[in-house]
Amino acid sequence: MESRGVTPGPYRATKLWNEVTTSFRAGMPLRKHRQHFKKYGNCFTAGEAVDWLYDLLRNNSNFGPEVTKQQTIQLLRKFLKNHVIEDIKGRWGSENVDDNNQLFRFPATSPLKTLPQRHPELRKNNIENFSKDKDSVFKLRNLSRRTPKKHGLHLSQENAEKIKHEIIKEDQENAVDNRELSQEDVEEVWRYVTLIYLQTILGVPSLEEVINPKQVIPQYIMYNMANTSKRGVVTLQNKSDDLPHWVLSAMKCLANWPRSNDMNNPTYIGFERDVFRTIADYFLDLPEPLLTFEYYELFVNILGLLQPHLERVAIDALQLCCLLLPPPNRRKLQLLMRMISRISQNVDMPKLHDAMGTRSLMIHTFSRCVLCCAEEVDLDELLAARLVSFLMDHHQEVLQVPSYLQTAVEKHLDYLKKGHIENPGDGLFAPLPTYSYCKQISAQEFDEQKVSTSQAAIAELLENIIKNKSLPLKEKRKKLKQFQKEYPLIYQQKFPTTESEAALFGDKPTIKQPMLILRKPKFRSLRY
């Protein structure tokens, strides 16, 4: 069953909970069962619920195929705890649910959770504060009287001409040495431009429902943009904020296994498992997740973009959001994603768990270290697993420094320094930069457009995989094979024959052409 599409906004995790519980109650097959020589109607076994809910979650775009059976069982236990289900005798509250033949049923009461109502005054204050913040970017103290009293993102031609003549007239009377921007002004521009770009990428009319602008610390953004190593990892001036040396050594040991053993210790059977537990224990003991508690709603709202045809949008949005993190958190996130990505792709790495694959183990171990709510949320584990899975596959792009943001801020600062003054050299009048917003469309319009739009986006995704020169040949084959499985028609349009596919890799066709079939001679009867 596909997701109905939970719109961005506050309490998105609660909305997703209501969506999953509604789908589960509506679709879970109910039938008669016999237990202890007694028949019960309209019920299901725990094993049947696990199988059905497992398929539901894997086919839901908000969670994806990374969901495990154990996570499904954990969710069923939360269903029992929250009285979404009850045992056949009407008991609930206990978390004792396993993949077995225990009988359960749906209670008559509604399982939906009510969304907390935000106080109107708080909402009003947030909007007013955001408006004041936007205006403050243009009301710069050092521009004195030369700056108009009211500025918006757009200026009419009439107002622009009026301001132009006023500034030229005033310029003849006043000195021009008072137009330098303070550090505080520069920081305000960084904060404002980042929020504008994030709002544009997400295509939402307002960000105030998912993030308070006061939570955006411009000093973090500026530091994360400017202080990076050759590999793009944030460097810290205060080494006490960095990972301990023994954790860094352990991470390097596993990331480069078996080529590097920086710990200078003799290896033994199970050595790599002990090293992994050491790293996991450190991250599990951190006081808050790497994405911080205050940005929980922001990252949860991006989770609905994590679909093949919206992959670019999700990468760009996460790229900006990860710039908001405190530099020590961003550095830890970068190093962790690099390590678990390498471990999951390393065919030489011994099994780190007896019953779980390496990739699943990475996601299961570190998901709550990356994303978690300050107060326990029922879908935390599933939402975090979905995000960590995406970050593992796209961490190099997501944690890059976006050069376009630096350029946009510099242009914005340049406009403010000029203060709408006519340039004597070219006679051009420079207005403030304008920004456009994505227009929200109705569900009907989306259904009409999604076929053509998604087909083009998916075809573009295939082209990106083919033209990606930095992607190893083995990994490219793997991605193309997965793409062919998911979108066979689009793949066939690009590679109609095996020769065209082989030309990409420079090898022989994987499927041989049928041999020439000779027509068998007809034997005439010997009878006359």
Order of alpha helices (4+ residues) and beta strands (2+ residues): alpha-beta-beta-alpha-alpha-beta-beta-alpha-alpha-alpha-alpha-alpha-alpha-alpha-alpha-alpha-alpha-alpha-alpha-alpha-alpha-alpha-alpha
